[in-house]
Amino acid sequence: MAKSKKKYYVVWEGNNPGIYDSWADCQLQIKGYPNAKYKSFGNKQEAIEAYRGTAQEHIKVGKMRKTPGTIYGREKSRERIVWESISVDAACSGNPGVTEYQGVHTKDGSRIFYQKFPLGTNNIGEFLAIVHALAMFQKLGKDTPIYSDSKIAMGWVQKGKCKTTLVKNARTAQLYELIERAETWLRNNTYKNPLLKWETKRWGEIPADFGRK
């Protein structure tokens, strides 16, 4: 299966304008910066040339990309975000396909945990990421809030069951083992961590997003 193409992000107006090779680093430059201007490019040379110019030359008039949360004129809505929390997300190259999930600090985007599997689905990844965070915080004795942008995964967690139809075979054996462990954990444990829905339309992509859209 083909690997996801690497992107480079140009930030013309932000906390620290420049060229960044990851969405997480780009987010740090645009968070909290009014009307930040940025755009992704398919290779480094394109990004370098774009950075030498202006945002207006590369972003259509009327469609200037702004800091997540300002696109709909609701920057103040980000004041509702619980920054002292963890955000989780998953990415899947195909459906099903190579699946990854991660958990990051909501405030600064630094990674806390990461897992990758040869075959899975985005919903499974989201489900496992939430349970991973819950189990981790139980060991630490913390009731830290957890953000997810997946209603389906949050519903699976609340019901204690991963309702996937993914085929069971050698490639998915490890994944199904983790699913069973997650379901068992949910049956045998309680948690106080608030499961919060990340409001993508108001706040932009969740901090744990893999930046491949």
WOMO-V79561 format. One line per field, one symbol per residue. ss: DSSP state (@ for helix, = for strand, . for the rest). phi: phi as a letter, one per 30 degrees, with the letter a starting at -180 (. if undefined). psi: psi as a letter, one per 40 degrees, with the letter a starting at -180 (. if undefined). A space follows every 50 residues. Layout:
ss->???
phi->???
psi->???
This chain:
ss->.......======....===..@@@@@@@@......=====..@@@@@@@ @@..@@@.................@@@@@@....==========..==== =====.....==========.@@@@@@@@@@@@@@@@@@@....====.. @@@@@@@@@..........@@@@@@@@@@@@@@@@@@@......===..@ @@@..........
phi->.dddddcbcccdbadbelcbcbddddeddcdicehdbaacbdbddddddd ddcbdddbbeeibedceejcecibedddddddddabcbabbbdjbdaecb babbdddciddcbabbbdaabdddeddddddeddddddddiccedbcbcc dddddddddibddccedcaddceddddddddddddddcbcbcddccddde dcciddededicd
psi->hiihhiiihhhdhadgiahieidddddddehehhfihiiiididdddddd ddaiddeehihefhhihhdedeffdddeeehgdgaihiiiihgigiahhi iihihddeehhdiiiiidhaiddddddddddddddddddefifhihhieh ddddddddefhhgiehihaddedddddddddddddddeiiiehhhihhgd ddeaiideiefe.
